[in-house]
Amino acid sequence: MPDTPVSPTLLDRLSAILGPRGLLTDPADIAPHLTDWRGLYQGASPAVARPASTEEVAAVVRLCAETRTPLVPQGGNTSMVGGAVPDESGRHLVLALTRMNRIREIDTADMTMTVEAGLVLKAAQDAAAEAGCLFPLSLGAEGTATIGGVLSTNAGGNTTVRYGNARELMLGLEAVLPDGSVWNGLRRLRKDNTGYALRHLLVGAEGTLGVVTAAVLRLFPRPRDAAVAFCAVADEDAALALFRRFRDRDDSAVRAFEYMSGTGVDLAVKHIEGVALPLESRADHYVLVDLASSRPDAGLRDMAEAVLAEAMEAGEVADAAIAANEAQAQKIWRIREEHPEAQKREGASVKNDVSVPVSKVPEMIRRCSAALAALIPGSRPVPFGHIGDGNIHMNLEQPEGMDPAAFLARSHDIMDCVNAVVRDLGGSFSAEHGIGRLKTDMMEAWRGGPELAAMQAIKRALDPHGIMNPGKVLP
C-alpha cells in the first residue's frame, strides 16, 4: 500500500474535478466521516471527495491511481466493523457517495429499480412502495445506510429468511474499478450466464475491489396481508420449534423470525422511550414472528393464532400478542430494532455477528452464554437476531460497575470465546456485518489456504497498487 502524504496539488486537482460542493477540507466538515457508528475507530483524512456522478467518481479514482493515493469508499458510514473509516495516518482520501442518490428508473413490468449508490435504503423502500411494489431489504440502520454500502457489505437484515441477503436482491451493477475505468453491468436479466459474475465479486468486497456507483435491484409484489406476533417462549429450543411450525404451515409467508433474550428486551424497555413489553409478564426468551403475503385473502392472523395455539398446547409458547394494526406491529418491531441502541446506553458491549446452521442455533446460544459468563463473571450475554437464517448477534454487555475501557480491552478474548463455539458448530465468525477493519486478523485462521490465497490474488489483479480501502477485509 502507498505511504505518501496527500499533496496540496492533488487537492487542487480534486477540487477542479468536483467543484465547490464536491470536496470537503474544513476539519469540522470532515469530522463526521472519520469515526464509525460504534466509536471503535477514529481516523484522519485531509479531505472528503463527494462526487455527484459516475463520471466524477471515475475521474477521482483515476487521479488516485495515478498518484497512488489510498481511497476509502463511504456510504452511510453505518459499518459495525470499521469498514468505512480511514486509518489514523491521514494519508487516505474518503470517497463519500451520498450526493449520488438518484432513482434512475423503476420498471414494474420487469419488477426492477435502478438506483445510484448513495440512495438511502429507506428512500429505496419508499420509492418501491409508491410504485406499488416492495423492496424487501430491511435493517436497523435503513434510515442512514445507502444502497452502495449494503451491496458492498452484502447486508442481511430482518427479511433474509424470506428474500435473501443483498446479493440475492441485485441483478446488475455499475462500478468504477481501481484503475478508474467504468464497468456498466446494469443488466435487468434474471438469466445471464456469460462467464465470471463480476457483480457478485464486488458485492461483499467492502470497497476493496472497486466502487459501486449504481445497481439494478429486484422488486417484489407488495404485501396485502400481514401479521406480527410477539411471543414468550420456554427456551431456545422452543423458539426454533416455533419457527419450524410456521415454516411447515406456510414457508412462503414467513417474512422474518427474530429471537431475543429476556436481558435484551429488558434493556430496550429500560432505555428506549416508548418501548414497552406487550405481554403480561417478563420471560427469559422471546421471538418476533412477521408474516406477509401478496394475497389479500391469505388469512395470516388466523394462521398465526392457530400455530400459536398448537405451540402453547405443546408447552413451547407461554404467552403471545398479535398486533391488531400497523401501529402495534411497529411497536413490536421497535423492541427488536432498538436492541443495539439500548445496549449502547447501558454501557460498553462487544458485538459478535455469527452464524451457524439453523438447527444448531439453540446449542450455540446456550454454549456461548455459559462460556462468556465464565470468561468475565458478572457480564451479561445479550443474544438476539435472525434465528430463521441462523444468524445471531451473540453480544456481551459489561458487568455493572466495571470500567468500560477495561471491558472493551477484552474484546478479542470475548470474540475468540464465541468463535470457538461457532467453529465447533460449523458456523461463520461474520454472518452479515462483514470483516472491515475489526476482523481481518481472523481471516487467516478461518479462510486461510487456497480460499484466502485466491482472494489475495484477485485483489492484486484488480488493485495492483492497493489503493482501494486498504486495511480492510484481507489480513
Number of C-alpha atoms within 10 A of each C-alpha: 13 14 11 14 14 20 12 10 9 14 19 12 12 23 18 12 19 20 12 9 12 18 24 18 15 11 13 9 12 18 16 12 24 20 20 21 14 15 10 12 18 15 18 21 24 19 24 28 27 24 25 20 18 21 16 18 28 22 21 24 27 19 18 22 21 12 15 18 25 26 28 27 28 28 26 25 23 23 24 21 25 27 31 29 29 31 21 13 12 15 22 29 24 27 24 24 28 22 17 22 21 18 18 12 11 19 14 15 6 12 17 24 23 24 25 27 31 26 25 24 25 20 17 26 18 14 17 24 16 10 12 14 20 20 24 25 22 19 17 17 17 20 13 16 22 28 31 33 31 30 28 28 25 24 23 25 24 26 22 22 20 19 18 17 23 25 20 15 20 24 23 22 28 22 26 24 22 25 21 22 16 20 16 14 17 19 16 21 12 11 8 10 8 6 6 8 12 12 21 18 13 23 24 24 24 30 29 28 26 30 33 30 26 29 29 24 24 22 23 18 17 18 15 12 17 23 25 26 24 23 25 25 26 18 18 24 16 21 28 22 17 24 23 14 15 21 14 10 15 13 15 15 21 23 22 23 27 24 26 27 21 18 18 27 25 19 22 27 17 15 17 16 8 11 20 16 16 19 13 9 9 14 19 16 23 28 28 26 24 23 25 23 20 14 14 12 9 15 14 22 19 11 17 20 16 14 16 24 16 15 19 17 11 11 12 23 24 17 20 21 19 21 19 12 11 12 10 16 18 13 17 23 19 17 25 22 18 20 24 19 14 20 22 16 14 15 16 20 24 23 20 22 25 25 28 25 17 17 16 18 26 18 16 26 23 13 14 22 22 12 17 22 15 11 14 16 10 15 19 19 24 25 25 27 25 25 29 28 24 20 27 27 24 23 26 25 23 25 19 13 8 13 12 15 10 11 20 17 11 14 16 13 14 22 21 15 16 24 23 14 18 24 15 10 17 11 22 17 24 18 21 23 23 26 27 25 23 18 20 16 13 18 16 14 9 14 12 13 10 9 12 17 13 12 16 13 12 14 19 13 12 16 18 15 18 22 26 30 30 21 19 25 24 20 14
